[in-house]
Every structure is written in C-alpha cells, then in structure tokens.
Amino acid sequence: QVQLVESGGGLAQAGGSLRLSCVASGISFKLDGMGWYRQAPGKQRELVATISIGGNTDYTDSVKGRFTISRGNARNTVYLQMNNLKPEDTAVYYCHTTTRVPWANNLWGQGTQVTVSS
C-alpha cells in the first residue's frame, strides 16, 4: 500500500528554521519527481518546491534563497530545509509525487503543520 508520511513540522519563531521530511513507502521504483506544496487558511494550495529524479529543483519565488529541497539516500525520501522562516510561511505542508506510473502519480501525504510566530 502506498503511503506518504510527512514529519518535521511544528512551531518556529520568525527567522528560525525547520526541516520537513517525507517518505513515500510502497513504491518499488524511484519517483520521477517529488515536491512540497502548502496551504494556508483560506488560501489555495500552492507549489513550494520540486525536485526531479536528476536533481533539478524549482522553487516558488517567495521561498527562493530560504528553502532547500533535497532527496535522501533512501529511495523516495525528500526533505525541505526551511531557513529564515516568516509568518507568511505558516501553512500545512504536503508532500507530492510525480511519476509516469499512473497508480503512483499525483499522490499526497496527510500534511504537516508549520506555524511561524512573529
């Protein structure tokens, strides 16, 4: 059974750091891409960062220079290092999969809450 499990969220002060982790289990091949999205109260879910199987990364403008996405040594593990956090980063963060295999594509984790206080 495929499962995406995020961890690492919590409460941080503005200027602080958090590191999110996501493990996608139940998939025997390496995903073409993994990403992080976030959804703040009353707002639509938005892309934060993605990383391809080759290591190419992409970030939304508001997090460039502050967040770093990386893949772990274990298959289908992805991290999001968040530095210099701002109150506007407060949201539920979701892990996401991208692959050409239909049953494993466009999967979401349950989300992890990140709250940044000013």
C-alpha positions as a LaTeX table, in Angstrom:
\begin{tabular}{lrrr}
\hline
Residue & $x$ (\AA) & $y$ (\AA) & $z$ (\AA) \\
\hline
Gln1 & 0.00 & 0.00 & 0.00 \\
Val2 & 1.36 & 3.38 & $-1.00$ \\
Gln3 & 1.75 & 5.86 & 1.81 \\
Leu4 & 3.34 & 9.29 & 2.05 \\
Val5 & 4.26 & 10.32 & 5.55 \\
Glu6 & 5.48 & 13.80 & 6.37 \\
Ser7 & 7.19 & 14.86 & 9.57 \\
Gly8 & 9.15 & 17.75 & 10.99 \\
Gly9 & 6.53 & 20.45 & 11.19 \\
Gly10 & 5.95 & 22.50 & 14.28 \\
Leu11 & 6.24 & 25.95 & 15.75 \\
Ala12 & 9.11 & 28.29 & 14.97 \\
Gln13 & 9.86 & 31.93 & 15.52 \\
Ala14 & 10.39 & 34.28 & 12.64 \\
Gly15 & 13.96 & 33.89 & 11.45 \\
Gly16 & 14.13 & 30.33 & 12.67 \\
Ser17 & 14.44 & 27.03 & 10.83 \\
Leu18 & 12.57 & 23.78 & 10.40 \\
Arg19 & 13.27 & 20.69 & 8.35 \\
Leu20 & 10.46 & 18.67 & 6.84 \\
Ser21 & 10.81 & 15.04 & 5.80 \\
Cys22 & 8.64 & 12.86 & 3.61 \\
Val23 & 8.89 & 9.15 & 2.94 \\
Ala24 & 6.86 & 7.54 & 0.18 \\
Ser25 & 6.57 & 3.85 & 1.00 \\
Gly26 & 5.06 & 1.06 & $-1.05$ \\
Ile27 & 6.71 & 2.22 & $-4.30$ \\
Ser28 & 9.44 & $-0.08$ & $-5.59$ \\
Phe29 & 10.86 & 2.31 & $-8.18$ \\
Lys30 & 12.32 & 5.79 & $-7.93$ \\
Leu31 & 9.77 & 8.51 & $-8.49$ \\
Asp32 & 10.39 & 10.91 & $-11.36$ \\
Gly33 & 9.80 & 13.81 & $-9.03$ \\
Met34 & 8.78 & 14.76 & $-5.54$ \\
Gly35 & 7.62 & 18.06 & $-4.24$ \\
Trp36 & 6.28 & 20.13 & $-1.41$ \\
Tyr37 & 3.11 & 22.16 & $-1.52$ \\
Arg38 & 1.48 & 24.24 & 1.18 \\
Gln39 & $-1.95$ & 25.54 & 2.02 \\
Ala40 & $-2.60$ & 28.43 & 4.35 \\
Pro41 & $-6.02$ & 29.01 & 5.91 \\
Gly42 & $-8.43$ & 30.46 & 3.38 \\
Lys43 & $-5.96$ & 30.10 & 0.52 \\
Gln44 & $-5.43$ & 27.66 & $-2.31$ \\
Arg45 & $-2.76$ & 25.02 & $-2.14$ \\
Glu46 & 0.42 & 26.29 & $-3.78$ \\
Leu47 & 3.65 & 24.79 & $-5.01$ \\
Val48 & 6.64 & 25.40 & $-2.75$ \\
Ala49 & 9.41 & 23.34 & $-4.31$ \\
Thr50 & 10.01 & 20.34 & $-6.53$ \\
Ile51 & 12.95 & 18.10 & $-7.29$ \\
Ser52 & 13.35 & 15.77 & $-10.23$ \\
Ile53 & 14.93 & 12.35 & $-10.39$ \\
Gly54 & 18.01 & 14.04 & $-11.83$ \\
Gly55 & 18.19 & 16.54 & $-9.00$ \\
Asn56 & 16.80 & 19.56 & $-10.82$ \\
Thr57 & 14.98 & 21.86 & $-8.43$ \\
Asp58 & 12.36 & 24.55 & $-8.74$ \\
Tyr59 & 11.04 & 26.95 & $-6.11$ \\
Thr60 & 8.25 & 29.43 & $-5.82$ \\
Asp61 & 9.65 & 32.95 & $-5.74$ \\
Ser62 & 8.70 & 33.65 & $-2.14$ \\
Val63 & 10.96 & 30.90 & $-0.76$ \\
Lys64 & 13.96 & 31.19 & $-3.08$ \\
Gly65 & 17.13 & 31.64 & $-1.09$ \\
Arg66 & 15.48 & 30.47 & 2.13 \\
Phe67 & 14.21 & 26.94 & 1.43 \\
Thr68 & 16.16 & 23.99 & 0.03 \\
Ile69 & 14.60 & 20.80 & $-1.29$ \\
Ser70 & 16.68 & 17.63 & $-1.47$ \\
Arg71 & 16.26 & 13.91 & $-1.93$ \\
Gly72 & 17.54 & 11.47 & 0.62 \\
Asn73 & 19.71 & 8.44 & 0.02 \\
Ala74 & 16.76 & 6.19 & 0.72 \\
Arg75 & 14.51 & 5.73 & $-2.27$ \\
Asn76 & 11.62 & 8.20 & $-2.43$ \\
Thr77 & 12.61 & 10.33 & 0.51 \\
Val78 & 12.51 & 14.10 & 0.21 \\
Tyr79 & 13.40 & 16.91 & 2.58 \\
Leu80 & 12.61 & 20.58 & 2.79 \\
Gln81 & 15.06 & 22.68 & 4.78 \\
Met82 & 13.36 & 25.95 & 5.68 \\
Asn83 & 15.52 & 28.78 & 6.95 \\
Asn84 & 14.75 & 32.39 & 7.82 \\
Leu85 & 11.11 & 31.49 & 8.30 \\
Lys86 & 8.50 & 34.19 & 8.05 \\
Pro87 & 4.97 & 34.34 & 9.49 \\
Glu88 & 3.62 & 34.09 & 5.94 \\
Asp89 & 5.18 & 30.63 & 5.68 \\
Thr90 & 2.57 & 29.39 & 8.15 \\
Ala91 & 0.60 & 26.64 & 6.42 \\
Val92 & 0.02 & 22.92 & 6.20 \\
Tyr93 & 2.81 & 21.46 & 4.08 \\
Tyr94 & 2.10 & 18.47 & 1.84 \\
Cys95 & 4.40 & 16.03 & 0.12 \\
His96 & 3.56 & 15.13 & $-3.51$ \\
Thr97 & 4.65 & 12.55 & $-6.08$ \\
Thr98 & 5.21 & 12.78 & $-9.82$ \\
Thr99 & 5.72 & 9.70 & $-11.98$ \\
Arg100 & 4.72 & 8.18 & $-15.32$ \\
Val101 & 3.23 & 5.24 & $-13.44$ \\
Pro102 & $-0.45$ & 6.17 & $-13.04$ \\
Trp103 & $-1.18$ & 4.50 & $-9.70$ \\
Ala104 & 1.74 & 6.26 & $-8.04$ \\
Asn105 & 1.30 & 9.66 & $-9.67$ \\
Asn106 & $-0.16$ & 12.75 & $-8.03$ \\
Leu107 & $-0.27$ & 11.28 & $-4.53$ \\
Trp108 & $-0.42$ & 13.42 & $-1.41$ \\
Gly109 & 0.64 & 12.99 & 2.16 \\
Gln110 & $-1.56$ & 13.89 & 5.10 \\
Gly111 & 0.24 & 17.17 & 5.67 \\
Thr112 & 2.29 & 18.63 & 8.47 \\
Gln113 & 1.55 & 21.95 & 10.15 \\
Val114 & 4.16 & 24.68 & 10.14 \\
Thr115 & 3.45 & 27.72 & 12.29 \\
Val116 & 5.78 & 30.72 & 12.36 \\
Ser117 & 5.30 & 33.34 & 15.05 \\
Ser118 & 6.43 & 36.92 & 14.70 \\
\hline
\end{tabular}
